[in-house]
Amino acid sequence: MDLPRSFVIRERDHRIHNPFTAAKLATLGRALRLRPGTTLLDLACGSGEMLCQWSHAHGVTGTGVDISTVFVDAARARAVELGVAGRVAFVHGDAATYTADAEVDVAACVGATWIGGGVAGTIGLLERALRPGGLLLIGEPFWRVDPPDEATVTACHAAAREDFHDLPGLVALYGRLGFDLVEMVLADEDSWDRYVAAQWLSVRRWLDAHPDDELAGELRAELDTAPLRYVRYQRPHLGWGVFALMRR
């Protein structure tokens, strides 16, 4: 049970595996008014930067779960680096089936709602671990600009235009599911650049070091097309944000 190796190669040097910078993540932590001792469960936590950063800055405690052995190892190392290893723990496992030992104050899935088959299903997974009155955090893409054609939809990693809402549609969905939207922090073009463009350098350096690897041809072809595809389609059309929700 692990992520595909190609994904790990692209993002091996990322601390944040979504279009947020460290500054955006810090802004979100302040916006949520986190207090020392706040408990957090982070499903599909990646390299654990959110939990580690917030534990260091705000005294948060909690658990992160991720399917990638590489990212879980990186998360544990980051916790040691920031001096918070005694307050946070990271588990290698399937976030979709993870069962928390106790209810938490904040339950998060930031950028991986496929674990629940979409937003509604992922909210259901998170609510199983959330105390009454707690906060849900959902990271989710949305259309900034309506995609004009199928090429745009595909380049934005969607199977169909309906896979993503526009921002008003996403906010309306949260309401239909019975939640108040109480905070949000949105990615901007710079944070998208830092997420996506950083992958190109990681891939190129990996290719230089592993020219005969079985994935070299696939990743060489990807690097030939990814930058233009990103600036032409994804950068102008696709938004992303983290949304804080409370059950009505």
C-alpha positions in Angstrom: 0.0 0.0 0.0 1.7 3.1 -1.2 1.5 6.0 -3.7 2.7 5.5 -7.3 6.5 6.1 -7.5 6.0 8.7 -10.2 3.9 10.9 -7.8 6.6 10.6 -5.1 9.3 11.6 -7.6 7.4 14.7 -8.6 6.8 15.9 -5.1 9.8 14.4 -3.2 11.1 17.9 -2.3 7.7 19.3 -1.4 6.8 19.9 2.2 3.2 20.9 1.2 1.6 18.7 -1.4 -1.0 21.1 -2.6 -1.0 24.7 -3.9 -0.4 26.4 -0.5 2.8 28.1 0.5 4.0 28.0 4.1 2.7 31.5 4.5 -0.8 30.5 3.4 -0.7 27.6 5.8 0.3 29.9 8.6 -2.4 32.3 7.7 -5.0 29.5 7.9 -3.7 28.5 11.3 -4.1 32.0 12.6 -7.5 32.4 11.0 -8.8 29.3 12.8 -7.6 30.8 16.2 -6.0 27.6 17.2 -5.3 27.2 20.9 -2.7 25.1 22.7 -4.0 21.5 23.2 -6.3 21.6 20.2 -6.5 18.1 18.8 -6.3 17.5 15.0 -6.7 14.5 12.7 -5.3 15.0 9.3 -6.3 12.4 6.7 -4.0 12.1 3.7 -1.6 14.3 5.5 1.3 14.1 3.0 4.6 15.1 4.6 2.8 16.4 7.7 3.6 20.1 7.3 0.2 21.4 8.4 0.2 19.4 11.7 3.9 20.0 12.4 3.7 23.7 11.6 0.6 24.3 13.7 1.9 22.2 16.6 5.1 24.4 16.6 3.2 27.7 16.2 0.0 27.0 18.2 0.6 24.0 20.4 -1.7 21.7 18.4 -1.6 18.0 19.0 -2.8 15.2 16.8 -2.3 12.5 14.2 -1.6 12.5 10.5 -2.4 9.5 8.2 -1.0 8.9 4.8 -0.6 6.1 2.3 2.9 7.1 1.3 5.8 5.6 3.3 8.1 8.3 1.9 5.9 11.1 3.0 5.2 9.6 6.4 8.9 9.3 7.0 9.4 12.9 6.0 6.6 14.0 8.4 8.2 12.2 11.3 11.5 13.8 10.5 9.9 17.2 10.2 8.3 16.8 13.6 11.7 16.1 15.1 13.2 19.1 13.3 10.5 21.4 14.7 10.7 19.9 18.2 7.1 18.6 18.2 7.6 14.9 18.0 6.1 14.5 21.4 2.8 16.2 20.4 2.2 14.7 16.9 2.2 11.2 15.4 2.1 10.0 11.9 0.6 6.7 10.7 1.2 4.9 7.4 -2.2 3.7 6.3 -5.3 4.1 4.2 -6.9 7.4 5.3 -10.2 6.1 3.9 -10.4 3.3 6.5 -8.6 4.9 9.4 -10.4 4.9 12.7 -9.4 7.5 15.3 -9.0 6.5 19.0 -10.9 9.5 20.2 -12.9 12.5 18.9 -10.9 15.5 17.9 -11.4 19.3 17.7 -10.4 19.6 14.1 -10.7 16.9 11.4 -9.0 17.7 8.1 -8.6 16.4 4.6 -6.7 19.0 2.6 -6.6 18.2 -1.1 -7.5 14.5 -1.2 -11.3 14.2 -1.2 -10.9 11.2 -3.4 -10.5 9.2 -0.2 -14.2 9.5 0.3 -15.3 9.5 -3.3 -15.7 13.3 -3.3 -16.6 16.1 -0.9 -19.7 14.6 0.7 -18.1 11.2 1.3 -15.0 12.7 2.7 -17.0 14.9 5.1 -18.6 11.7 6.3 -15.2 10.2 7.0 -14.1 13.2 8.9 -17.3 13.5 11.0 -16.7 10.1 12.4 -13.8 11.5 14.3 -15.1 15.0 15.1 -16.4 16.1 18.5 -19.7 18.0 18.5 -19.1 21.6 17.6 -15.7 20.8 16.1 -14.2 22.1 12.8 -13.9 20.3 9.5 -11.2 21.4 7.1 -11.7 20.5 3.4 -9.1 21.4 0.7 -10.7 21.3 -2.7 -10.3 22.6 -6.3 -12.8 24.8 -8.1 -13.2 26.4 -11.4 -11.9 30.0 -11.4 -13.0 30.4 -15.0 -15.5 28.1 -16.7 -13.5 25.7 -18.9 -14.2 26.4 -22.6 -13.4 22.9 -23.9 -12.5 19.3 -23.2 -8.8 20.0 -23.5 -9.0 22.4 -20.6 -11.0 20.0 -18.4 -8.5 17.2 -19.1 -5.4 19.4 -18.5 -6.9 20.3 -15.1 -7.0 16.6 -14.1 -10.7 16.3 -14.3 -12.6 13.6 -16.1 -15.6 15.9 -16.7 -16.4 19.6 -16.1 -18.8 18.5 -13.4 -16.0 17.0 -11.3 -15.4 20.5 -9.9 -17.7 23.3 -8.9 -17.1 27.0 -9.4 -16.5 28.8 -6.1 -20.2 29.8 -5.5 -21.2 26.3 -6.4 -18.8 24.8 -3.9 -19.9 27.1 -1.1 -23.5 26.3 -1.9 -22.7 22.6 -1.7 -21.4 23.0 1.8 -24.7 24.6 2.7 -26.7 21.8 1.2 -24.7 19.3 3.2 -25.7 21.1 6.4 -22.6 23.1 7.2 -21.8 26.8 7.9 -18.7 28.0 6.1 -16.8 29.8 8.8 -13.4 30.5 7.3 -11.5 30.0 4.1 -8.0 30.7 2.7 -7.6 30.4 -1.1 -4.6 29.6 -3.2 -3.3 32.3 -5.6 -1.3 32.1 -8.8 2.0 32.3 -6.9 1.1 29.5 -4.6 0.0 27.4 -7.6 3.4 28.1 -9.2 5.3 27.1 -6.1 3.4 23.8 -6.0 3.4 22.9 -9.7 6.6 24.4 -11.1 8.6 22.9 -8.2 7.7 19.5 -9.6 9.5 20.2 -12.9 12.8 20.8 -11.2 12.4 17.7 -9.1 11.6 15.6 -12.2 14.5 17.1 -14.2 17.0 16.4 -11.5 15.7 12.9 -11.0 15.9 12.3 -14.7 19.5 13.5 -14.8 20.3 11.1 -11.9 18.3 8.1 -13.2 18.4 8.1 -17.1 18.0 4.3 -17.3 15.1 3.9 -14.8 12.0 2.3 -16.1 10.1 5.5 -15.5 12.5 7.8 -17.3 10.7 7.7 -20.6 7.3 8.5 -19.0 8.6 11.3 -16.9 10.7 12.8 -19.8 7.5 12.9 -21.9 5.7 14.6 -19.0 8.3 17.2 -18.6 8.2 18.0 -22.3 4.5 19.0 -22.0 3.7 19.9 -18.4 4.9 23.5 -18.2 3.0 24.6 -21.3 -0.1 22.7 -20.3 0.0 24.3 -16.8 0.4 27.9 -18.0 -2.2 27.5 -20.8 -4.9 25.6 -18.9 -4.5 25.0 -15.2 -3.1 28.3 -14.0 -5.8 30.5 -15.5 -8.8 28.1 -14.9 -8.3 26.2 -11.7 -8.6 27.5 -8.2 -8.1 25.8 -4.9 -8.8 26.6 -1.2 -9.1 25.2 2.3 -12.6 25.7 3.7 -13.5 25.5 7.4 -16.9 24.1 8.1 -19.1 23.6 11.2 -22.3 21.5 11.4 -25.4 23.6 11.7 
